[in-house]
Amino acid sequence: MPALQFGLDRLLTDEELRRPLNGRRIALVAHPASVSANLEHALDALATLPDLRITAAFGPQHGLRGDKQDNMAESPEFLDPVHGIPVFSLYGVVRRPTPVMMASFDVLLIDLQDLGCRIYTFITTLRYLLEAAAEHGKAVWVLDRPNPVGRPVEGLLLRPGWESFVGAGALPMRHGLTMGELACWFISTLKLDVDCTVIKMHGWNPEAAPGYGWPLGERSWINPSPNAPNVSMARCYAGTVMLEGTTLSEGRGTTRPLELFGAPDIDARHWISGMQALAPHWLDGCRLRECWFEPTFHKHAGHLCHGVQIHVEDGCYRHARFRPWRLQALAFKALRQMQPDYPLWRDFAYEYEFERLAIDLINGSSLLREWVDDPAATPTDLDALSRPDEAGWGTARREFCLY
């Protein structure tokens, strides 16, 4: 047996493990990173097994095979040309499965690679599917995969009333759980009566260097969404995702999306100095580099941007000390000091929300934005807000950790 097996690998190689699925109609929820150890897509691999009957598939945001590049680009439903089964979209006309969709299967297999951050719609899709399965009396099997950023916890908890498609529950920005563990947490906190089985990984060690969550050197990285091209992006994402709620470019339209940020009208060298002066300890575990970039699409497309790249791939990276959420918050704060009137917060329809600011939806409250905009607020003040949330979550999640 290989030293490391993801949930899908175990299901593919263990006929006894699959035995409860015999004779039942099976649907699969997957995306481009839903691949086996030999890089075969989960749908194709499962469809070759004579003891399984695949009757439907579901695609989350960006699609089953990864057909949509940008955020908020909906995917259509279609008939799979190879397997002849319906592929339902959970990021199109609906985001929750309909009764017709739920009637197409008896057991739902969920095989989604997460990034370890609350602001990733696959987590919300997981919640919606569990709720639908409870309502319709369907069984769910979660084929577990690594949290590629491991166990660290960071950020404010989502406040009551701030739930959205990018805020599935009262999680901090970095939650430190796998999808299987999150399923257990959802079932417990939402008090769902659902038949759920987690097919655990074998041999996953979230503390092991050099990946600290992702098994570098053992498994290929496949983009779970188009702008998640590598482990470095995953490490930065719990901070850089906040850029989606700002007028600053998050690097979409470049080859390093969500690892760099900037704009045409900013002095990045001065910006980095301001961050270092405000809270140098919030920049531990990584290196910042002044850079220039010109996005080919998205914000500031075709304009030369002066910005900052976060480097987390060399010998300076310190997993336990790197705090991307604080780093990005510090960048906003330093920009406010440099240019108090800078039009930082982007006011637009974000993930099907039209009333509340995107930066607040992303953070699960207005607290982060208010801290940035308050000239008197200090890094110590943000620590005072976030540390109790982080400590509380660190304790609360223990009963759901499977590894």
C-alpha positions as CSV (number, residue, x, y, z in Angstrom):
1,M,0.0,0.0,0.0
2,P,1.4,3.5,-0.8
3,A,2.5,5.6,2.1
4,L,0.0,8.3,1.3
5,Q,-3.5,7.7,0.0
6,F,-6.3,10.3,-0.4
7,G,-9.9,9.3,0.1
8,L,-10.4,8.7,-3.7
9,D,-7.4,6.5,-3.9
10,R,-8.6,4.3,-1.1
11,L,-12.1,4.0,-2.7
12,L,-10.5,3.1,-6.1
13,T,-8.2,0.4,-4.7
14,D,-10.3,-1.2,-1.9
15,E,-13.2,-3.3,-3.2
16,E,-14.3,-4.1,0.3
17,L,-14.5,-0.4,1.1
18,R,-16.8,0.1,-1.9
19,R,-19.1,-2.8,-1.0
20,P,-21.8,-0.7,0.7
21,L,-22.2,1.2,-2.7
22,N,-23.0,-1.9,-4.7
23,G,-26.4,-1.7,-6.3
24,R,-26.9,2.0,-5.4
25,R,-27.1,5.0,-7.7
26,I,-24.0,7.2,-7.2
27,A,-23.4,10.8,-8.0
28,L,-20.1,12.6,-7.8
29,V,-19.3,16.2,-6.9
30,A,-15.9,17.1,-8.3
31,H,-13.7,19.7,-9.9
32,P,-10.3,19.7,-11.8
33,A,-8.2,18.7,-8.8
34,S,-10.4,15.7,-8.1
35,V,-7.8,13.3,-9.5
36,S,-6.4,9.9,-8.4
37,A,-2.7,9.3,-7.6
38,N,-2.1,8.6,-11.3
39,L,-3.8,11.9,-12.2
40,E,-7.0,10.4,-13.6
41,H,-10.1,12.5,-13.0
42,A,-12.3,11.0,-10.3
43,L,-15.3,10.7,-12.7
44,D,-13.3,8.8,-15.3
45,A,-11.6,6.6,-12.7
46,L,-14.8,5.7,-10.8
47,A,-16.7,5.0,-14.1
48,T,-14.3,2.2,-14.9
49,L,-15.2,0.2,-11.8
50,P,-17.7,-2.5,-12.7
51,D,-19.2,-2.6,-9.2
52,L,-20.2,1.1,-9.2
53,R,-23.1,2.7,-11.0
54,I,-22.5,6.4,-11.6
55,T,-25.8,8.1,-12.6
56,A,-24.9,11.8,-12.2
57,A,-22.2,14.3,-11.5
58,F,-22.1,17.9,-10.1
59,G,-19.8,20.7,-10.8
60,P,-19.2,23.5,-8.2
61,Q,-17.8,27.0,-9.0
62,H,-15.5,26.9,-12.1
63,G,-17.1,23.6,-13.2
64,L,-16.6,19.9,-13.1
65,R,-13.6,20.0,-15.4
66,G,-12.6,23.7,-14.7
67,D,-14.2,25.4,-17.6
68,K,-14.6,28.9,-16.1
69,Q,-11.6,31.2,-15.5
70,D,-13.0,34.2,-13.6
71,N,-15.0,34.6,-10.4
72,M,-18.8,34.7,-10.7
73,A,-18.7,33.0,-14.1
74,E,-21.6,30.5,-14.1
75,S,-21.4,27.0,-15.5
76,P,-24.2,25.4,-17.5
77,E,-25.6,21.9,-17.1
78,F,-24.8,19.3,-19.8
79,L,-24.7,15.6,-20.7
80,D,-21.3,14.2,-20.3
81,P,-20.2,13.1,-23.8
82,V,-18.1,10.2,-22.5
83,H,-20.2,8.7,-19.7
84,G,-23.6,9.8,-20.9
85,I,-24.7,11.1,-17.5
86,P,-26.1,14.5,-16.6
87,V,-23.7,17.0,-15.1
88,F,-25.5,19.4,-12.9
89,S,-24.2,22.9,-12.1
90,L,-24.1,24.1,-8.5
91,Y,-22.8,27.5,-9.7
92,G,-25.3,28.5,-12.4
93,V,-29.0,28.9,-12.2
94,V,-28.9,27.4,-8.7
95,R,-26.3,27.0,-5.9
96,R,-28.3,24.5,-3.9
97,P,-29.3,21.2,-5.5
98,T,-32.9,21.0,-6.7
99,P,-35.2,18.1,-5.9
100,V,-34.8,16.9,-9.5
101,M,-31.0,16.8,-9.0
102,M,-31.3,15.0,-5.6
103,A,-33.6,12.4,-7.2
104,S,-30.8,11.3,-9.6
105,F,-28.8,9.3,-7.0
106,D,-28.8,7.4,-3.7
107,V,-25.3,8.1,-2.5
108,L,-23.4,11.3,-3.1
109,L,-19.6,11.2,-3.3
110,I,-17.9,14.6,-2.6
111,D,-14.3,14.8,-3.8
112,L,-13.2,18.5,-3.6
113,Q,-9.8,19.9,-2.9
114,D,-10.0,22.8,-0.5
115,L,-7.5,25.6,0.2
116,G,-8.0,25.8,3.9
117,C,-9.7,29.2,3.8
118,R,-13.3,30.1,4.7
119,I,-13.6,32.2,1.6
120,Y,-13.7,29.3,-0.8
121,T,-17.1,28.5,-2.3
122,F,-16.5,24.7,-2.2
123,I,-17.0,24.8,1.6
124,T,-20.4,26.4,1.2
125,T,-21.3,23.9,-1.5
126,L,-20.3,21.2,0.9
127,R,-22.7,22.7,3.5
128,Y,-25.6,23.0,1.0
129,L,-25.2,19.4,-0.1
130,L,-25.2,18.1,3.4
131,E,-28.4,20.1,4.2
132,A,-30.0,18.8,1.0
133,A,-29.0,15.2,1.7
134,A,-30.5,15.5,5.2
135,E,-33.7,16.9,3.7
136,H,-34.0,14.2,1.0
137,G,-32.7,11.2,3.0
138,K,-29.6,10.7,0.8
139,A,-26.3,9.3,2.0
140,V,-23.1,11.3,1.6
141,W,-19.5,10.0,1.4
142,V,-16.7,12.6,1.6
143,L,-13.5,11.4,0.0
144,D,-11.1,13.4,2.1
145,R,-8.1,15.4,0.8
146,P,-5.4,17.4,2.5
147,N,-5.8,20.9,3.8
148,P,-2.8,22.2,1.8
149,V,-2.0,24.9,4.4
150,G,-2.2,22.5,7.4
151,R,-3.4,23.3,10.9
152,P,-2.7,27.0,11.6
153,V,-5.7,29.1,12.7
154,E,-6.0,32.8,11.9
155,G,-8.6,35.5,11.6
156,L,-11.9,36.7,13.0
157,L,-14.8,34.3,13.2
158,L,-17.8,35.0,10.9
159,R,-20.4,36.9,12.9
160,P,-24.1,35.8,13.1
161,G,-26.1,37.2,10.2
162,W,-23.1,37.4,8.0
163,E,-23.5,34.0,6.3
164,S,-23.2,34.1,2.5
165,F,-21.9,32.0,-0.3
166,V,-18.4,32.9,0.8
167,G,-19.2,32.5,4.4
168,A,-20.7,29.1,5.2
169,G,-20.5,29.4,9.0
170,A,-18.7,30.7,12.1
171,L,-15.2,29.8,10.9
172,P,-12.1,31.9,11.1
173,M,-10.3,32.8,7.8
174,R,-7.8,29.9,8.3
175,H,-9.8,27.0,9.8
176,G,-7.2,24.2,9.7
177,L,-9.6,21.4,8.8
178,T,-10.0,19.1,5.9
179,M,-13.2,18.8,3.9
180,G,-14.1,15.6,5.8
181,E,-13.5,17.3,9.1
182,L,-15.5,20.3,8.0
183,A,-18.4,17.9,7.1
184,C,-18.3,16.6,10.6
185,W,-18.3,20.1,12.0
186,F,-21.3,21.2,9.8
187,I,-23.3,18.1,10.8
188,S,-22.7,18.9,14.4
189,T,-23.2,22.6,14.5
190,L,-26.2,22.5,12.1
191,K,-27.7,19.5,13.9
192,L,-28.2,17.6,10.6
193,D,-29.7,14.2,10.5
194,V,-27.7,12.8,7.6
195,D,-26.0,9.5,6.9
196,C,-22.4,10.8,6.3
197,T,-19.2,8.7,5.9
198,V,-15.8,10.2,5.7
199,I,-13.3,8.1,3.7
200,K,-10.2,9.2,5.6
201,M,-6.7,9.6,4.1
202,H,-3.9,7.2,5.0
203,G,-0.6,8.7,5.8
204,W,-1.4,12.4,5.8
205,N,0.7,14.4,8.2
206,P,-0.3,18.1,8.3
207,E,2.8,19.1,10.3
208,A,5.4,17.5,8.0
209,A,8.0,19.7,6.2
210,P,8.4,20.9,3.5
211,G,4.7,21.0,2.6
212,Y,3.1,21.5,6.1
213,G,-0.2,20.2,4.7
214,W,0.4,19.5,1.1
215,P,2.6,16.4,0.4
216,L,5.2,18.1,-1.7
217,G,7.2,15.7,-3.7
218,E,4.6,13.0,-3.4
219,R,1.5,14.4,-5.2
220,S,1.2,16.8,-8.1
221,W,-0.6,20.0,-7.5
222,I,-3.7,20.4,-9.7
223,N,-5.5,23.8,-9.7
224,P,-8.7,23.3,-7.7
225,S,-9.8,26.6,-9.4
226,P,-8.1,28.4,-12.2
227,N,-6.3,31.0,-10.1
228,A,-5.0,28.5,-7.5
229,P,-1.9,27.4,-9.4
230,N,0.5,26.3,-6.6
231,V,1.0,25.8,-2.9
232,S,2.5,29.3,-2.6
233,M,-0.9,30.7,-3.6
234,A,-2.7,28.5,-1.1
235,R,-0.4,29.7,1.7
236,C,-1.1,33.4,0.8
237,Y,-4.8,33.0,0.0
238,A,-6.2,33.5,3.5
239,G,-4.9,37.1,3.2
240,T,-4.8,37.9,-0.4
241,V,-8.5,36.8,-0.9
242,M,-9.4,40.0,0.9
243,L,-8.1,41.9,-2.2
244,E,-11.2,40.8,-4.0
245,G,-13.1,43.3,-1.9
246,T,-10.7,46.2,-2.9
247,T,-9.8,48.2,-5.9
248,L,-6.2,46.8,-5.7
249,S,-5.2,44.1,-8.2
250,E,-4.8,40.6,-6.6
251,G,-2.7,39.5,-9.6
252,R,-5.5,38.0,-11.6
253,G,-4.4,38.3,-15.2
254,T,-0.8,37.5,-14.2
255,T,1.0,34.2,-13.7
256,R,1.1,34.7,-9.9
257,P,-2.5,35.4,-8.9
258,L,-3.2,35.9,-5.2
259,E,0.5,36.0,-4.4
260,L,1.0,39.6,-5.3
261,F,-1.0,42.9,-5.1
262,G,-0.8,46.4,-6.2
263,A,-2.1,49.2,-8.4
264,P,-0.9,51.8,-10.9
265,D,-1.1,54.7,-8.4
266,I,0.9,53.3,-5.5
267,D,4.6,53.6,-4.5
268,A,5.2,50.0,-3.4
269,R,8.6,50.6,-1.9
270,H,7.1,53.2,0.4
271,W,4.2,50.8,1.1
272,I,6.5,48.0,2.2
273,S,8.4,50.4,4.5
274,G,5.1,51.5,6.0
275,M,4.1,47.9,6.7
276,Q,7.5,47.2,8.4
277,A,7.2,50.3,10.5
278,L,3.7,49.5,11.7
279,A,3.9,45.9,12.7
280,P,7.1,44.1,11.6
281,H,6.2,41.0,13.6
282,W,3.1,40.5,11.3
283,L,5.5,40.0,8.4
284,D,7.3,37.0,10.0
285,G,7.8,33.8,8.1
286,C,7.9,35.2,4.5
287,R,9.6,37.8,2.4
288,L,8.1,40.7,0.6
289,R,9.5,42.0,-2.7
290,E,8.7,45.1,-4.6
291,C,7.5,44.2,-8.1
292,W,5.9,45.5,-11.3
293,F,3.2,43.7,-13.2
294,E,0.6,44.4,-15.9
295,P,-2.6,42.3,-15.7
296,T,-3.9,41.0,-19.0
297,F,-7.4,40.9,-17.6
298,H,-9.4,41.8,-14.5
299,K,-8.6,44.8,-12.4
300,H,-6.2,47.3,-14.0
301,A,-5.9,45.2,-17.1
302,G,-3.3,46.7,-19.5
303,H,-2.0,49.1,-16.9
304,L,1.4,48.8,-15.3
305,C,1.0,48.2,-11.5
306,H,3.5,48.8,-8.8
307,G,3.1,46.2,-6.1
308,V,4.2,43.6,-3.6
309,Q,4.8,39.9,-4.0
310,I,4.7,37.6,-1.0
311,H,7.4,34.9,-1.1
312,V,6.7,31.7,0.9
313,E,8.6,29.1,-1.1
314,D,12.2,29.6,-0.1
315,G,14.2,28.9,3.1
316,C,12.8,32.0,4.8
317,Y,9.4,30.5,5.0
318,R,8.3,29.6,8.6
319,H,5.0,27.8,8.6
320,A,4.0,28.5,12.2
321,R,4.9,32.1,12.1
322,F,3.5,33.1,8.7
323,R,0.2,35.0,9.1
324,P,-1.2,36.0,5.7
325,W,-4.5,37.5,7.1
326,R,-2.6,39.9,9.3
327,L,-0.1,40.6,6.6
328,Q,-2.8,41.7,4.1
329,A,-4.7,43.6,6.8
330,L,-1.4,45.4,7.5
331,A,-1.0,46.3,3.8
332,F,-4.5,48.0,3.9
333,K,-3.6,49.8,7.1
334,A,-0.3,51.1,5.7
335,L,-2.0,52.3,2.5
336,R,-4.5,54.2,4.6
337,Q,-1.7,56.0,6.4
338,M,0.1,56.7,3.1
339,Q,-3.0,57.9,1.2
340,P,-5.9,58.4,3.6
341,D,-8.4,59.1,0.9
342,Y,-7.4,56.2,-1.4
343,P,-10.6,54.6,-2.8
344,L,-9.7,51.2,-1.3
345,W,-13.0,49.4,-0.9
346,R,-14.7,48.1,-4.0
347,D,-18.5,48.6,-4.2
348,F,-19.9,45.9,-6.5
349,A,-22.1,42.9,-6.5
350,Y,-20.0,40.1,-5.0
351,E,-21.0,36.4,-5.0
352,Y,-24.7,37.1,-5.4
353,E,-24.8,39.8,-2.6
354,F,-25.9,43.2,-3.7
355,E,-26.3,45.2,-0.5
356,R,-23.2,44.6,1.7
357,L,-19.6,45.6,0.8
358,A,-17.5,42.7,-0.5
359,I,-14.8,43.3,2.0
360,D,-17.3,42.8,4.8
361,L,-18.7,39.6,3.3
362,I,-15.2,38.3,2.9
363,N,-14.4,39.0,6.6
364,G,-17.8,37.9,7.9
365,S,-18.4,41.3,9.5
366,S,-17.4,45.0,9.2
367,L,-14.8,44.7,11.9
368,L,-11.7,44.4,9.7
369,R,-12.7,47.3,7.4
370,E,-13.6,49.5,10.4
371,W,-10.1,48.8,11.9
372,V,-8.4,49.7,8.7
373,D,-10.4,53.0,8.3
374,D,-10.0,54.1,12.0
375,P,-6.8,56.3,12.1
376,A,-6.5,55.6,15.8
377,A,-6.7,51.8,15.6
378,T,-3.5,49.9,16.0
379,P,-2.2,46.4,15.2
380,T,-2.6,45.7,18.9
381,D,-6.3,46.5,18.6
382,L,-6.8,44.0,15.8
383,D,-4.9,41.4,17.8
384,A,-7.3,42.0,20.7
385,L,-10.2,41.4,18.4
386,S,-8.9,38.3,16.7
387,R,-7.0,36.4,19.3
388,P,-10.0,35.3,21.4
389,D,-11.7,34.0,18.2
390,E,-8.5,32.1,17.2
391,A,-8.1,30.6,20.6
392,G,-11.7,29.6,20.9
393,W,-11.7,28.0,17.4
394,G,-8.5,26.2,18.2
395,T,-10.2,24.5,21.1
396,A,-13.6,23.9,19.5
397,R,-12.3,22.2,16.4
398,R,-10.3,19.5,18.2
399,E,-13.2,17.1,18.4
400,F,-13.5,17.1,14.7
401,C,-9.8,16.5,13.8
402,L,-9.5,13.1,12.2
403,Y,-5.7,13.1,11.8
